[in-house]
Amino acid sequence: YQHWQNENIRIQAEQKGASNQFESAKLKKEETFARFMKELEQSGFTDEFTYKEAKLSDAEMEMLQKEIQGYYSSLEVLAKQIEELNSELKDKEYMD
């Protein structure tokens, strides 16, 4: 009989812990959703649907990311070329 009482107490404690965990997760989800909706509103979107309509697809995001990487690569090459030209012209005199 004692064994079953202890088992019952353990199960009740686990159930209470699980219930508390569930309530905590539920509250966190609600807070996160409220924050998301507030951010949407501050960004000029009327609702989640408008946001999803304006959001770029993964393919578009990847394409833009590649363009940005290409831009920075070109920028780096041009900066090196400018540096090389400056070093070549360092000892030269400017003539009109």
GUDOLUM-226992 format. One line per field, with one value per residue (C-alpha): residue in three letters; chain; x negated, y, z negated. Coordinates in nm, 2 decimals, padded with zeros to 4 digits. Each point is the difference from the previous one (the first is absolute). Layout:
BEGIN
resn (Ala / ...)
chain (A / ...)
px (X / ...)
py (Y / ...)
pz (Z / ...)
// end
This chain:
BEGIN
resn (Tyr / Gln / His / Trp / Gln / Asn / Glu / Asn / Ile / Arg / Ile / Gln / Ala / Glu / Gln / Lys / Gly / Ala / Ser / Asn / Gln / Phe / Glu / Ser / Ala / Lys / Leu / Lys / Lys / Glu / Glu / Thr / Phe / Ala / Arg / Phe / Met / Lys / Glu / Leu / Glu / Gln / Ser / Gly / Phe / Thr / Asp / Glu / Phe / Thr / Tyr / Lys / Glu / Ala / Lys / Leu / Ser / Asp / Ala / Glu / Met / Glu / Met / Leu / Gln / Lys / Glu / Ile / Gln / Gly / Tyr / Tyr / Ser / Ser / Leu / Glu / Val / Leu / Ala / Lys / Gln / Ile / Glu / Glu / Leu / Asn / Ser / Glu / Leu / Lys / Asp / Lys / Glu / Tyr / Met / Asp)
chain (A / A / A / A / A / A / A / A / A / A / A / A / A / A / A / A / A / A / A / A / A / A / A / A / A / A / A / A / A / A / A / A / A / A / A / A / A / A / A / A / A / A / A / A / A / A / A / A / A / A / A / A / A / A / A / A / A / A / A / A / A / A / A / A / A / A / A / A / A / A / A / A / A / A / A / A / A / A / A / A / A / A / A / A / A / A / A / A / A / A / A / A / A / A / A / A)
px (00.00 / -00.28 / -00.16 / 00.31 / 00.04 / -00.36 / 00.06 / 00.32 / -00.18 / -00.28 / 00.24 / 00.19 / -00.32 / -00.10 / 00.34 / -00.02 / -00.35 / 00.12 / 00.30 / -00.22 / -00.24 / 00.30 / 00.14 / -00.35 / -00.04 / 00.35 / -00.07 / -00.33 / 00.17 / 00.27 / -00.27 / -00.20 / 00.30 / 00.10 / -00.36 / 00.01 / 00.33 / -00.13 / -00.32 / 00.22 / 00.21 / -00.30 / -00.15 / 00.32 / 00.17 / 00.37 / 00.00 / -00.20 / 00.14 / -00.13 / -00.34 / -00.01 / 00.10 / -00.28 / -00.26 / -00.26 / -00.01 / -00.31 / -00.11 / 00.02 / -00.18 / -00.28 / -00.03 / -00.03 / -00.25 / -00.21 / 00.03 / -00.12 / -00.29 / -00.09 / 00.01 / -00.23 / -00.24 / -00.01 / -00.05 / -00.30 / -00.16 / 00.05 / -00.14 / -00.32 / -00.03 / 00.03 / -00.27 / -00.23 / 00.05 / -00.06 / -00.32 / -00.11 / 00.07 / -00.15 / -00.33 / 00.14 / 00.06 / 00.33 / -00.02 / 00.26)
py (00.00 / 00.24 / -00.06 / 00.11 / 00.31 / 00.10 / -00.08 / 00.21 / 00.29 / -00.02 / -00.01 / 00.30 / 00.20 / -00.09 / 00.10 / 00.33 / 00.07 / -00.08 / 00.22 / 00.29 / -00.06 / 00.01 / 00.32 / 00.16 / -00.10 / 00.12 / 00.34 / 00.03 / -00.08 / 00.27 / 00.26 / -00.09 / 00.03 / 00.33 / 00.14 / -00.13 / 00.18 / 00.32 / -00.02 / -00.05 / 00.30 / 00.22 / -00.11 / 00.11 / -00.33 / -00.02 / -00.38 / -00.32 / -00.06 / 00.34 / -00.08 / -00.35 / 00.16 / 00.25 / -00.25 / -00.12 / -00.36 / -00.21 / 00.00 / 00.38 / 00.04 / -00.23 / 00.19 / 00.33 / -00.14 / -00.11 / 00.34 / 00.16 / -00.24 / 00.09 / 00.37 / -00.04 / -00.21 / 00.26 / 00.27 / -00.19 / -00.04 / 00.37 / 00.10 / -00.21 / 00.15 / 00.36 / -00.10 / -00.13 / 00.31 / 00.23 / -00.18 / 00.02 / 00.37 / 00.07 / 00.13 / 00.16 / 00.37 / 00.14 / 00.18 / 00.23)
pz (00.00 / -00.09 / 00.34 / 00.18 / -00.21 / 00.08 / 00.37 / 00.00 / -00.17 / 00.26 / 00.29 / -00.14 / -00.04 / 00.36 / 00.12 / -00.18 / 00.14 / 00.35 / -00.04 / -00.12 / 00.29 / 00.24 / -00.14 / 00.01 / 00.37 / 00.08 / -00.16 / 00.18 / 00.33 / -00.06 / -00.10 / 00.31 / 00.23 / -00.16 / 00.05 / 00.36 / 00.07 / -00.16 / 00.22 / 00.31 / -00.08 / -00.07 / 00.34 / 00.18 / 00.05 / -00.09 / -00.07 / 00.04 / 00.35 / 00.13 / -00.14 / 00.16 / 00.34 / -00.02 / -00.12 / 00.26 / 00.09 / -00.09 / 00.36 / 00.01 / -00.32 / 00.12 / 00.33 / -00.18 / -00.24 / 00.30 / 00.15 / -00.33 / -00.02 / 00.36 / -00.08 / -00.29 / 00.20 / 00.27 / -00.26 / -00.15 / 00.35 / 00.08 / -00.34 / 00.07 / 00.35 / -00.15 / -00.25 / 00.27 / 00.22 / -00.30 / -00.07 / 00.37 / -00.01 / -00.33 / 00.13 / 00.32 / 00.04 / 00.12 / 00.33 / 00.15)
// end
